[in-house]
């Protein structure tokens, strides 16, 4: 952090230092001694000075206008322009939580009009004003995301959340902004808290109705799912996956691996026969609605379709194991599918690495005669059978070795 501040002081002319402040999450991170994600500044300097330094104005309808530029070694630098230094406390008071409402000049002078430093020490999220959350309801979801890192909303903030129906306000938030907060929460220390708090306060039913419906669906037969409902099961799998890997894709897939159980007919409860195929069918629409990346959709679809077979790994025939490995590679889940089995089914997949190695072998590595591949008289189905036979032989050999 000292190097970052020194670099900022080198970049901005010395006569501006007393009028340029690090603000928001940047100050929070400086005081916590953690690496800053973004450089967020406020400046009471002439616009001409900012233009001369390469900043350009970015106008916004929903947030204050900022001046922006990309600059090594900082990356993205955003500046909120202030008409005078006296405008700084008012700018800070319009922010979300007091821990994000501190400012520090490049000279190291701290401005903390709302007592954010004390809240920082307590890891408490206290609203800057009674209207902080209504001014921008996305701040609620941001608060839930912060709680995944050990922060806690204070009693007053919780009372505000409980005291009204937020549906109308949340409807105005683009789904992309919700998904951004959700995906930021997934890699944190306690990602399940984001979704638990959504359900606790009834926040986000318009974005993620699946989470709320899960609480009403049985997870499976009681002897296999003593935890009861699907929400409890899914959050437990997410929590166990979080202990196994920091990979956000693996964690997201763990949470929604049983998406198909929301769509199995009631007469198929509690066993949910066919939920794996049903889930795979639902994933594209689910991900499209949430504007999720294509790679995440591909992985989630593969997890839904394959996790049931993967849970039965040791019962599978060799050819089925190889097909599972081929499909996992295609879906991009080959590295964490065994972790999914451990988190979901408390089981392992011995020989999985061998199966992956065999699945990646080409015809030459499998020892297949090239003439056979070029023989037009051999039907494609027959050729696939021959290739699979060679893969099975390699799998048996690899397991024995």
VODORO-107127 format. One line per 2 residues: number of its first residue (from 1); for each residue y, z, x of C-alpha. Coordinates in nm, 3 decimals. Example, Ala and Ser with C-alpha at 12.3 -4.5 7.8 and 13.67 -1.06 7.14 Angstrom:
residues 2
1> -0.450/0.780/1.230  -0.106/0.714/1.367 $
//
This chain:
residues 401
1> 0.000/0.000/0.000  0.236/0.071/0.290 $
3> 0.171/-0.281/0.420  0.242/-0.426/0.074 $
5> 0.573/-0.240/0.043  0.668/-0.339/0.397 $
7> 0.595/-0.703/0.315  0.814/-0.681/0.003 $
9> 1.098/-0.534/0.209  1.062/-0.819/0.456 $
11> 1.067/-1.080/0.177  1.372/-0.952/-0.009 $
13> 1.707/-0.931/0.177  1.796/-0.576/0.278 $
15> 2.110/-0.563/0.065  1.889/-0.601/-0.248 $
17> 1.643/-0.321/-0.169  1.824/-0.050/-0.365 $
19> 1.834/-0.274/-0.674  1.472/-0.389/-0.677 $
21> 1.204/-0.162/-0.819  0.829/-0.170/-0.836 $
23> 0.744/-0.088/-1.196  0.459/-0.032/-1.439 $
25> 0.103/-0.042/-1.318  0.215/-0.118/-0.967 $
27> 0.381/0.223/-0.928  0.080/0.389/-1.091 $
29> -0.148/0.226/-0.836  0.083/0.312/-0.546 $
31> 0.081/0.680/-0.646  -0.297/0.675/-0.692 $
33> -0.344/0.503/-0.356  -0.540/0.211/-0.502 $
35> -0.493/-0.161/-0.447  -0.244/-0.330/-0.680 $
37> -0.371/-0.615/-0.893  -0.027/-0.770/-0.949 $
39> 0.322/-0.732/-0.810  0.539/-0.624/-1.103 $
41> 0.907/-0.569/-1.029  1.237/-0.502/-1.207 $
43> 1.561/-0.614/-1.047  1.929/-0.561/-1.118 $
45> 2.042/-0.846/-0.894  2.230/-1.171/-0.956 $
47> 2.010/-1.445/-1.099  2.138/-1.673/-0.823 $
49> 1.970/-1.445/-0.567  1.635/-1.475/-0.747 $
51> 1.669/-1.853/-0.771  1.746/-1.874/-0.401 $
53> 1.423/-1.684/-0.331  1.221/-1.938/-0.531 $
55> 1.183/-1.752/-0.861  1.189/-1.946/-1.186 $
57> 1.258/-1.820/-1.536  0.963/-1.792/-1.775 $
59> 1.083/-1.741/-2.132  0.869/-1.561/-2.390 $
61> 0.896/-1.497/-2.764  0.685/-1.178/-2.767 $
63> 0.768/-1.012/-2.433  1.081/-0.984/-2.214 $
65> 1.165/-1.292/-2.010  1.050/-1.275/-1.650 $
67> 1.119/-1.450/-1.325  0.805/-1.571/-1.155 $
69> 0.677/-1.716/-0.831  0.354/-1.722/-0.631 $
71> 0.402/-1.596/-0.279  0.157/-1.507/-0.004 $
73> 0.050/-1.238/0.071  0.135/-1.091/-0.269 $
75> -0.006/-1.356/-0.498  0.164/-1.353/-0.837 $
77> 0.508/-1.186/-0.837  0.681/-1.112/-1.170 $
79> 1.037/-0.976/-1.199  1.197/-0.834/-1.512 $
81> 1.569/-0.901/-1.477  1.806/-0.614/-1.556 $
83> 2.178/-0.662/-1.621  2.257/-0.332/-1.443 $
85> 2.073/-0.041/-1.283  2.163/0.166/-1.590 $
87> 1.928/-0.056/-1.795  1.620/0.062/-1.601 $
89> 1.541/0.378/-1.809  1.560/0.176/-2.131 $
91> 1.324/-0.086/-1.986  1.077/0.186/-1.888 $
93> 1.093/0.349/-2.232  0.980/0.023/-2.394 $
95> 0.652/0.023/-2.201  0.315/0.140/-2.332 $
97> 0.215/0.469/-2.163  0.415/0.706/-1.948 $
99> 0.187/0.648/-1.646  0.301/0.285/-1.663 $
101> 0.667/0.376/-1.715  0.768/0.479/-1.364 $
103> 0.975/0.282/-1.117  1.002/0.302/-0.740 $
105> 1.271/0.128/-0.537  1.180/-0.059/-0.221 $
107> 1.348/0.231/-0.043  1.083/0.466/-0.190 $
109> 1.297/0.638/-0.455  1.092/0.730/-0.765 $
111> 1.236/0.706/-1.117  1.025/0.890/-1.375 $
113> 1.234/0.957/-1.687  0.931/1.015/-1.916 $
115> 0.724/1.246/-1.698  0.458/0.991/-1.611 $
117> 0.371/1.149/-1.276  0.244/1.467/-1.445 $
119> 0.036/1.257/-1.688  -0.096/1.062/-1.392 $
121> -0.233/1.381/-1.237  -0.403/1.469/-1.567 $
123> -0.529/1.111/-1.620  -0.363/1.126/-1.961 $
125> -0.237/0.829/-2.163  0.074/0.941/-2.350 $
127> 0.281/0.691/-2.547  0.632/0.623/-2.421 $
129> 0.769/0.647/-2.777  0.641/0.703/-3.132 $
131> 0.651/0.324/-3.182  0.481/0.221/-2.856 $
133> 0.158/0.119/-3.027  0.314/-0.045/-3.332 $
135> 0.553/-0.240/-3.108  0.249/-0.410/-2.953 $
137> -0.092/-0.315/-3.102  -0.268/-0.480/-2.809 $
139> -0.171/-0.161/-2.626  -0.439/0.017/-2.827 $
141> -0.706/-0.203/-2.674  -0.545/-0.164/-2.334 $
143> -0.569/0.212/-2.380  -0.939/0.183/-2.464 $
145> -0.985/-0.026/-2.150  -0.808/0.239/-1.941 $
147> -1.041/0.502/-2.088  -1.333/0.312/-1.932 $
149> -1.183/0.421/-1.597  -1.162/0.790/-1.682 $
151> -0.822/0.803/-1.853  -0.790/0.970/-2.194 $
153> -0.549/0.908/-2.481  -0.368/1.229/-2.569 $
155> -0.394/1.400/-2.908  -0.068/1.250/-3.031 $
157> -0.183/0.895/-2.953  -0.516/0.959/-3.127 $
159> -0.331/1.091/-3.431  -0.125/0.772/-3.444 $
161> -0.444/0.565/-3.432  -0.608/0.767/-3.709 $
163> -0.299/0.778/-3.927  -0.294/0.419/-4.051 $
165> -0.480/0.096/-4.115  -0.415/-0.136/-3.820 $
167> -0.577/-0.448/-3.967  -0.255/-0.635/-4.047 $
169> -0.101/-0.569/-3.705  -0.418/-0.666/-3.519 $
171> -0.450/-0.989/-3.718  -0.135/-1.112/-3.545 $
173> -0.288/-1.076/-3.199  -0.452/-1.396/-3.064 $
175> -0.824/-1.353/-3.010  -0.781/-1.457/-2.646 $
177> -0.578/-1.141/-2.578  -0.851/-0.925/-2.731 $
179> -1.121/-1.098/-2.527  -0.917/-1.055/-2.212 $
181> -0.902/-0.677/-2.262  -1.272/-0.663/-2.352 $
183> -1.376/-0.859/-2.042  -1.154/-0.639/-1.825 $
185> -1.328/-0.331/-1.967  -1.680/-0.459/-1.901 $
187> -1.675/-0.413/-1.517  -1.528/-0.061/-1.536 $
189> -1.712/0.264/-1.468  -1.784/0.341/-1.835 $
191> -1.765/0.010/-2.027  -1.935/0.137/-2.342 $
193> -1.636/0.361/-2.417  -1.425/0.056/-2.506 $
195> -1.662/-0.029/-2.793  -1.723/0.332/-2.896 $
197> -1.351/0.384/-2.940  -1.320/0.062/-3.140 $
199> -1.578/0.193/-3.385  -1.438/0.547/-3.387 $
201> -1.093/0.432/-3.495  -1.195/0.118/-3.688 $
203> -0.995/-0.097/-3.446  -1.085/-0.463/-3.397 $
205> -1.306/-0.545/-3.696  -1.130/-0.881/-3.715 $
207> -1.216/-0.962/-3.353  -1.566/-0.824/-3.313 $
209> -1.727/-0.752/-3.652  -2.068/-0.757/-3.483 $
211> -2.007/-0.419/-3.319  -1.936/-0.258/-3.656 $
213> -2.233/-0.425/-3.828  -2.467/-0.305/-3.553 $
215> -2.419/0.052/-3.672  -2.571/-0.046/-4.008 $
217> -2.882/-0.220/-3.868  -3.199/-0.052/-3.747 $
219> -3.275/-0.126/-3.383  -3.649/-0.156/-3.442 $
221> -3.962/0.042/-3.528  -3.897/0.416/-3.472 $
223> -4.181/0.449/-3.221  -4.005/0.196/-2.997 $
225> -3.644/0.273/-3.091  -3.602/0.646/-3.158 $
227> -3.229/0.601/-3.104  -3.212/0.452/-3.454 $
229> -2.939/0.196/-3.510  -2.868/-0.124/-3.320 $
231> -2.524/-0.013/-3.201  -2.663/0.297/-3.031 $
233> -2.940/0.091/-2.870  -2.704/-0.184/-2.749 $
235> -2.456/0.064/-2.600  -2.737/0.251/-2.427 $
237> -2.862/-0.075/-2.273  -2.507/-0.152/-2.157 $
239> -2.477/0.194/-2.002  -2.806/0.159/-1.818 $
241> -2.711/-0.189/-1.698  -2.379/-0.050/-1.573 $
243> -2.576/0.190/-1.354  -2.777/-0.101/-1.211 $
245> -2.511/-0.363/-1.135  -2.134/-0.422/-1.135 $
247> -2.194/-0.783/-1.251  -1.979/-0.828/-1.565 $
249> -2.197/-1.114/-1.696  -2.509/-0.898/-1.674 $
251> -2.330/-0.613/-1.852  -2.192/-0.834/-2.129 $
253> -2.534/-0.989/-2.187  -2.691/-0.643/-2.197 $
255> -2.458/-0.539/-2.479  -2.526/-0.846/-2.693 $
257> -2.888/-0.922/-2.597  -3.005/-0.836/-2.950 $
259> -2.742/-1.040/-3.133  -3.018/-1.200/-3.343 $
261> -3.108/-0.868/-3.506  -2.786/-0.895/-3.706 $
263> -2.925/-1.207/-3.869  -3.291/-1.131/-3.934 $
265> -3.364/-1.107/-4.310  -3.396/-0.747/-4.439 $
267> -3.762/-0.807/-4.524  -3.828/-0.851/-4.151 $
269> -3.681/-0.509/-4.070  -3.750/-0.303/-3.871 $
271> -3.951/-0.540/-3.647  -3.696/-0.824/-3.641 $
273> -3.954/-1.095/-3.573  -3.783/-1.406/-3.436 $
275> -3.459/-1.231/-3.345  -3.462/-1.387/-2.998 $
277> -3.442/-1.742/-3.133  -3.193/-1.638/-3.401 $
279> -2.969/-1.478/-3.142  -2.974/-1.788/-2.923 $
281> -2.869/-1.995/-3.226  -2.575/-1.765/-3.304 $
283> -2.438/-1.739/-2.949  -2.238/-2.067/-2.937 $
285> -2.035/-1.984/-3.250  -1.994/-1.622/-3.134 $
287> -1.858/-1.725/-2.795  -1.643/-2.004/-2.935 $
289> -1.477/-1.762/-3.178  -1.397/-1.524/-2.892 $
291> -1.285/-1.808/-2.660  -1.530/-1.698/-2.392 $
293> -1.607/-1.902/-2.077  -1.885/-2.161/-2.096 $
295> -2.084/-1.992/-1.818  -2.082/-1.664/-2.011 $
297> -2.202/-1.844/-2.325  -2.484/-2.009/-2.133 $
299> -2.597/-1.676/-1.987  -2.578/-1.491/-2.319 $
301> -2.774/-1.764/-2.495  -3.044/-1.747/-2.228 $
303> -3.065/-1.367/-2.245  -3.102/-1.373/-2.622 $
305> -3.373/-1.639/-2.610  -3.567/-1.503/-2.312 $
307> -3.537/-1.123/-2.312  -3.826/-1.066/-2.553 $
309> -4.068/-1.261/-2.335  -3.926/-1.103/-2.020 $
311> -3.999/-0.757/-2.165  -4.366/-0.864/-2.190 $
313> -4.370/-1.009/-1.838  -4.699/-0.859/-1.724 $
315> -4.877/-0.987/-2.038  -4.765/-1.347/-1.990 $
317> -4.980/-1.633/-1.869  -4.884/-1.779/-1.531 $
319> -4.753/-2.100/-1.688  -4.534/-1.897/-1.927 $
321> -4.396/-1.696/-1.636  -4.298/-2.018/-1.460 $
323> -4.131/-2.158/-1.773  -3.943/-1.831/-1.808 $
325> -3.824/-1.862/-1.449  -3.718/-2.224/-1.502 $
327> -3.523/-2.131/-1.818  -3.362/-1.831/-1.646 $
329> -3.238/-2.050/-1.361  -3.100/-2.301/-1.613 $
331> -2.915/-2.020/-1.794  -2.785/-1.864/-1.472 $
333> -2.951/-1.527/-1.543  -3.224/-1.535/-1.280 $
335> -3.063/-1.265/-1.065  -3.025/-1.004/-1.339 $
337> -3.304/-1.077/-1.587  -3.525/-0.807/-1.427 $
339> -3.234/-0.565/-1.461  -3.210/-0.653/-1.829 $
341> -3.579/-0.567/-1.868  -3.528/-0.237/-1.688 $
343> -3.222/-0.147/-1.898  -3.372/-0.258/-2.230 $
345> -3.745/-0.198/-2.198  -3.773/0.049/-1.907 $
347> -4.010/-0.194/-1.738  -4.020/-0.416/-1.430 $
349> -4.111/-0.776/-1.349  -4.341/-0.767/-1.043 $
351> -4.369/-1.110/-0.883  -4.041/-1.238/-1.032 $
353> -3.904/-1.354/-0.697  -4.224/-1.549/-0.634 $
355> -4.197/-1.711/-0.976  -3.837/-1.812/-0.900 $
357> -3.939/-1.958/-0.566  -4.213/-2.163/-0.731 $
359> -3.979/-2.276/-1.009  -3.736/-2.410/-0.748 $
361> -3.999/-2.616/-0.563  -3.974/-2.994/-0.583 $
363> -4.271/-3.230/-0.611  -4.307/-3.270/-0.234 $
365> -4.309/-2.894/-0.180  -4.573/-2.864/-0.451 $
367> -4.790/-3.113/-0.267  -4.786/-3.378/-0.541 $
369> -4.869/-3.734/-0.432  -4.548/-3.945/-0.454 $
371> -4.754/-4.239/-0.580  -4.844/-4.034/-0.886 $
373> -4.477/-3.980/-0.966  -4.411/-4.355/-0.947 $
375> -4.714/-4.449/-1.155  -4.574/-4.587/-1.483 $
377> -4.916/-4.562/-1.645  -4.912/-4.181/-1.631 $
379> -4.746/-4.050/-1.951  -4.454/-3.811/-1.891 $
381> -4.636/-3.530/-2.075  -4.937/-3.570/-1.845 $
383> -4.713/-3.569/-1.540  -4.548/-3.247/-1.656 $
385> -4.892/-3.090/-1.701  -4.987/-3.187/-1.346 $
387> -4.663/-3.045/-1.205  -4.719/-2.721/-1.398 $
389> -5.076/-2.696/-1.265  -4.943/-2.721/-0.911 $
391> -4.678/-2.457/-0.986  -4.941/-2.221/-1.125 $
393> -5.153/-2.268/-0.812  -4.850/-2.190/-0.594 $
395> -4.770/-1.884/-0.805  -5.123/-1.747/-0.769 $
397> -5.113/-1.814/-0.397  -4.773/-1.650/-0.360 $
399> -4.874/-1.339/-0.557  -5.189/-1.303/-0.348 $
401> -4.991/-1.341/-0.026 $
//
